[in-house]
Amino acid sequence: MKKKISDYAVKAMIFSIMMTSLVASPLFAEQEYVAVKRALDGATLELETGEIVRLIGIDMETFPEGKENHIAVEAKDFLTRFLVGKKVYLEFDPRDEKENHQNSAHELLAYVFLDTKLPASTDVSREEWFEHHIHGDVYSVFVNASSVRAGLIKVSRGEKFKYQDRFIQLENEARLNKRGMWSKT
């Protein structure tokens, strides 16, 4: 005996197929983990894929190699120590959609998160300069925000971005606690 498939079941299958293809689309590419090959400076990473990622919300002067100031070297070392050889996931800012999430140098503009592998339910004692973020069911270190909180970089005050208010709070906290570049002020 054959059963007739209901309209509801057909619509559910179509919806499921549409959602599966949508989740696999580049719009959701920020959920994929990618390996970091090296830090080019305190605000720029090279991925194992060859793509270059510029951290969003960062106002950092670029220096010719060997001419970096002390804090620029610290910022690069911070990214190298915590990210090189590890997998991160990228989150893109809606403001950059029309440019395909790239700047004029064709670098991807992204928020970078390092998975700590700790369950979100874990009571994490936070490092004073790590900014944590819950992604799915795990804690992640929010790299852009952690760099600001450590006083290694300044917040961009130009065009508004998603986490700008939080970054400014973290920069003020770093200044108040005399971290990084603020230690001599």
C-alpha positions in Angstrom: 0.0 0.0 0.0 1.4 3.3 -1.1 1.2 6.3 1.2 0.7 9.7 -0.2 3.3 12.3 1.0 1.5 15.2 2.6 2.0 18.8 1.5 3.5 19.5 4.9 6.1 16.8 4.5 7.0 18.1 1.0 7.3 21.7 2.3 9.4 20.4 5.2 11.8 18.6 2.9 12.1 21.6 0.6 12.8 23.9 3.6 15.4 21.4 4.9 17.2 21.3 1.5 17.1 25.1 1.3 18.5 25.5 4.8 21.3 22.9 4.1 22.4 24.7 1.0 22.2 28.1 2.8 24.4 26.9 5.7 26.9 25.6 3.2 27.0 29.0 1.4 29.8 31.6 1.9 27.4 33.7 4.0 28.1 31.2 6.8 31.8 30.7 6.0 32.7 32.4 9.3 31.6 29.2 11.1 34.4 27.3 9.5 37.7 26.8 11.3 40.9 27.8 9.5 44.5 27.4 10.6 46.7 30.4 11.1 50.1 30.2 9.3 51.7 33.3 10.7 51.2 36.8 12.1 52.3 39.5 9.7 51.9 42.2 12.3 49.8 43.0 15.3 46.6 43.2 13.3 47.1 40.9 10.3 47.3 37.2 10.0 48.1 34.8 7.1 46.0 31.7 7.0 47.2 28.3 5.8 44.9 28.8 2.8 47.0 31.8 1.8 44.3 34.3 2.6 45.3 37.4 4.6 43.0 38.5 7.4 43.0 42.0 8.9 41.4 42.2 12.4 38.4 44.5 12.4 38.3 47.5 14.8 42.1 47.9 15.1 43.9 51.2 14.5 47.4 50.1 14.1 50.2 51.8 12.2 52.0 49.5 9.8 55.8 49.6 9.9 58.4 48.3 7.5 59.9 45.0 8.8 62.7 45.7 11.3 61.3 49.3 11.9 58.4 48.3 14.2 58.1 50.1 17.6 58.2 48.1 20.8 54.4 47.8 21.1 54.0 46.7 17.5 56.5 43.9 18.1 54.6 42.9 21.3 51.3 42.9 19.4 52.7 40.7 16.6 54.3 38.4 19.3 50.9 38.1 21.0 49.2 36.9 17.8 52.1 34.6 17.0 52.2 33.0 20.4 48.5 32.3 20.7 47.4 31.7 17.1 50.1 30.3 14.8 49.5 26.7 14.1 46.0 26.8 15.7 42.6 26.8 14.2 40.4 29.9 14.5 37.0 30.9 13.2 36.2 34.2 11.6 33.2 36.4 12.1 32.5 39.1 9.5 30.9 42.5 10.2 27.7 43.2 8.3 29.1 46.7 7.4 31.6 45.0 5.1 29.2 42.8 3.1 29.1 45.0 0.0 32.9 44.8 -0.4 32.8 41.0 0.1 34.3 41.5 3.6 37.6 42.8 2.1 39.5 46.1 2.3 41.2 47.8 -0.7 44.2 45.6 -0.3 42.0 42.5 -0.7 42.6 41.4 2.9 39.6 39.7 4.6 38.2 41.9 7.4 37.2 39.7 10.3 36.7 39.2 14.0 38.9 36.3 15.0 38.0 33.7 17.7 40.3 31.0 19.1 38.4 28.0 20.5 39.5 27.1 24.0 37.9 23.6 23.9 36.3 24.4 27.3 32.6 23.7 27.6 30.5 26.9 28.0 29.3 25.6 31.3 32.8 25.6 32.7 33.6 28.2 35.3 36.5 29.9 33.6 38.8 32.1 35.7 39.6 34.8 33.1 43.0 36.0 32.3 43.0 39.7 32.9 43.6 40.4 29.2 41.6 37.6 27.6 38.2 38.6 26.4 36.0 35.5 26.3 33.1 34.8 24.1 30.7 31.9 24.0 30.3 30.4 20.6 27.9 27.5 20.4 28.8 25.3 23.4 32.4 26.4 24.0 34.3 29.4 25.3 36.4 31.1 22.7 39.0 33.8 23.1 38.0 36.9 21.1 41.3 37.8 19.7 40.6 41.4 18.4 39.1 42.3 21.8 41.9 40.6 23.8 44.5 42.6 21.9 42.7 45.8 22.8 42.3 44.7 26.4 46.0 43.9 26.7 46.8 47.5 25.5 48.6 46.2 22.4 46.4 48.0 19.9 44.2 51.1 19.7 40.5 51.0 18.7 39.6 52.4 15.3 37.4 55.4 15.7 36.5 55.7 12.0 33.5 53.9 10.5 31.2 52.3 13.1 31.6 48.5 13.5 29.7 45.8 15.4 31.8 45.6 18.6 33.1 49.2 18.7 31.4 50.2 22.0 32.9 47.1 23.7 36.3 47.7 22.2 36.3 51.3 23.5 35.4 50.0 27.0 38.3 47.6 26.8 40.7 50.3 25.6 39.7 52.5 28.5 40.2 49.6 30.9 43.7 49.0 29.5 44.5 52.7 29.8 43.2 52.8 33.4 45.1 49.6 34.4 48.2 50.8 32.5 48.5 47.8 30.2 50.7 47.6 27.1 51.0 51.0 25.3 49.3 52.7 28.3 51.9 51.6 30.8 53.9 54.8 30.4 51.0 57.2 30.4 
